[in-house]
Amino acid sequence: MGTLKLLVGFLAIVGVAVAGFQIAPPLLTNYSFQDDLQNVAMMDGGNQGKTEEDVRNDVLRRAKDRGLALDPKQISVQNISTPGLRAVYVAVDYTVPVNLPGYSFDMHFTPNSGNKGF
């Protein structure tokens, strides 16, 4: 009986570890991508010559660097302008499939560049 409990406990720990190794990478990638979006919004917001398409291309390039396959339609860009000041708000909506042994699901993420204005 003691050996059975030990085996079940060991399998439970292994199961949690396997799930953690499958779930943690998309979470960490999203966290880093969120930081990338804030940088893109800050840098492109300060550049008057950048269009929404240029910002979208910058986001796509950052997503590709992170291994995220995004469609341009998944990226929302808003220019927020006041006299003499310009800000850019960027939001992305994407999912990442996670395959665990015997169970698969999609993790949904909606990172954005932060505040919408000054």
N, C-alpha and C positions, 0 to 999 in steps of 0.2 A: 504494500500500500504506500509506503514511504517513497519507494522508487517511482511509482506512478505519479505521485504529486511532484516529485523533483523533475520528472520528464515533462509534465504539463507546464510547470513553471518555466523551465528552460525554453520550451517551444513558444510560450507567451512572450518571453523576453526577445527571442529571435524574431518573432512576428512584429513586435513593436519596432525593433531596430530596422527591419526591412521596410516597413511603412515609413519610418522616419527618413531613410535614405531616398525614398521615392517622393516624399512630400516636401522635404526641406529645399531641394534645388529650385523648384519654381517659386517658392516663397522668397528665397534670397535673391533670385533674379529679378523678381518684381520690386523688391526693396531697392536694388541698385538701379533699376530702370526708372523708378520714381525719382531718384536723385538726378538721373540723366535728364528727365523731363524738366525738372526745376532749372537745371543749368541751361538747357536749350531755351526755355522761356526767358530766362534772365538775359542771356547773350543776344538772342534774336529780338527781344523786346527793346534792347538798347540800340539796335541797328535799324534806322529808318528805311533802308533800302530792301529789307527782307519782306517778301510777300508771304501770304499764308501757304502757298505752295512750297516756298523755300523752307519754311518752318516744318512743314509736313515731311519734306525730304530729309531734313536734319533728324527728325524723330525716327523715320524709317531707317536711316543709317545707324543710329544708336541702337535701335531694336535689333538690327541685323548683327551688330557687334555682340549683343547679348544672346544671340541664338533664337530670337523671337521672329517668327514669320508673320508679319502683319500686312494687312491690306490697307491701302491709303484711306479707304472708307471707314476704318476703325479708329481713325485719328480725327479728333475735333480740335480746330484751332480758332481762337477768337482774338481779334485785335481790339484792345481797349485803349482808346486815345482820348487824351485831354489836351488842351492847348499847351504845346511844348513838351508833353510827356507821352510816352507810348509804352504799353505793356502788352504782353502776349500771354494768353491762357491756353494751355494744351491739356487735353484729356484723351485717354486711350481706353478702349474696351476690348479685352481679349480673354480667351480661355486657353488653358493648357491641359491636355489629357494626362491623367495619372493612371498607370496600370499596376495594380497590386495583384498578387497571386489570388485568383478567384474573384477579383472585384476591380472594376474600372470606373472612373468618374472624371469629370472635368472640374478644374479649379478655375473660377471666374475672377478676373482682376480688373479694376478700373483705376489705374494710377492717373494722377493729374499733377499739374505744375504748382498747385498751392492756391494762394488767394487770387481773387478775380479783381484786382485793382489796387488802388493805393491806400 
